Amino acid sequence: MTLFDKDRAYLWHPYTQMQDYAERDPLLVDRAQGLLLYDSQGKTYFDTISSWWCILHGHNHPTIKARIHAQLDRLEQVLLAGLTHEPAILLAEQLIALTPAKLKKVFYSDNGSTACEVAVKMSLQYWRHRGRPERSGLVAVERGYHGDTIGTMSLGGVPEFHQAFASLLFKSHRIPSPYCYRCPMLREPQSCELACLAPLRVLLEHEGERIAAVIIEPLIQAAGGMIVYPTAYLQKVSELTRQFGVHLILDEVATGFGRTGRMFALEHAGIEPDFLCLSKGLTAGFLPMAATLASEEIYLAFYADYRQNRTFYHGHTFTGNPLAAAAGLGSLQVFAEEQTLGRLPATVAYLHERMARFLDLPWVGDLRQLGLISALELVRDRPTKAPFGFVERVGWRIYLAGLEKGLILRPLGNIVYLWLPLSVTIAEIDEITERMWLVLSDPKNIYGH
Ligand SMILES: Cc1ncc(COP(=O)(O)O)c(C=O)c1O
């Protein structure tokens, strides 16, 4: 049996229609270096989506590897309940130093979904401890995505992913997506005055006393369609939550650690949330880890004599895993040593300029860019913005054409995007955007003929 036969025999891949691989082999990645993935024949592919948005400094970075190796010789895993260890402590210290002053405590878990669930559970328990158990409502945004667990699906706004599980999901409030290209309020961005926020104000005015928290992805709704939205919207959400005494949970699982051009997306808006959810780039993509940062006010509501039963009863086996924490420390070391953030403005400006030409293609309806994220929304008809249908599978054709050109493009439906590692060079941007042009300018790859 070849590896491919065994893959078919034993593996079930995520977000994958397995029948697509009945006759076509998946790409077997043998090794990786920098932005490049190597298959078993030595052919290379640019990892333009940072391996599901987590690789930061390129694959196989020696500094991070060395930190993991060194940690491996000391302590590979230990529970974090009642015990502690150096990497978890030092990483928490650095995360607190890097994030807004309001955030004072780090609670670890192991993926982005749990980072968000932890914030939601803490918020609800906080209100109980403060004698306000009726504050249990949660508000999320249409087209938002916070993960695939039942809790985070309940707060999701992407029906394509979660409708099959509707019967499992708890009720929560939804506000319109700030999807300017397809404005849910049918307004124009120049004159809309953020009309899409009116429903949040109305909700908080009427039900604010029964709301625990608002959860939102700052500046870009990523999995929901790479919807980049105005900073003013985020600032207003923050203001409204403060005005009505509701917690603000920022889900920076995707945007954290430089991807938007700043260390955290919240910096663009100058806001301070009550909770900050981090994962993906936390370990520069080397190992699974997540962190939920909380304010002192939240923490103190749990801090009491044990007989008061205020403990936060939540934890995962690999909470604060030492190897992952060492990877996180290694990543922050790279940020410092390589001046990663200082190099970003030039790289980001260059990428944005290179992507502008894609608007010349008649099937590109919108170009949305934020930091090293650049997304194109493909449309069947530009004047009416009519989308390609689900069965047309434009994204799949582009994925296959991308592979032929040595690119990992993994469109989200009709949204083709780059989500580049922070280490990308100007020469690599040239190469990637040139190959992407070859893929997207060919009508065969769009229409199938
Ligand atoms: C904003 C956001 N939150 C949460 C998650 C869930 O993270 P994970 O897949 O690690 O559970 C994702 C994953 O893409 C995400 O983009």
The ligand as an ORCA input file, in Angstrom:
! r2SCAN-3c Opt
* xyz 0 1
  C     -11.256     34.286     14.459
  C     -11.188     32.829     14.775
  N     -11.581     32.402     15.991
  C     -11.521     31.108     16.329
  C     -11.055     30.160     15.452
  C     -11.024     28.721     15.852
  O      -9.719     28.293     16.025
  P      -9.379     26.719     16.021
  O      -9.556     26.257     14.624
  O      -7.966     26.668     16.488
  O     -10.319     26.082     16.982
  C     -10.635     30.553     14.184
  C     -10.122     29.560     13.214
  O      -9.980     29.802     12.068
  C     -10.711     31.921     13.831
  O     -10.340     32.360     12.623
*
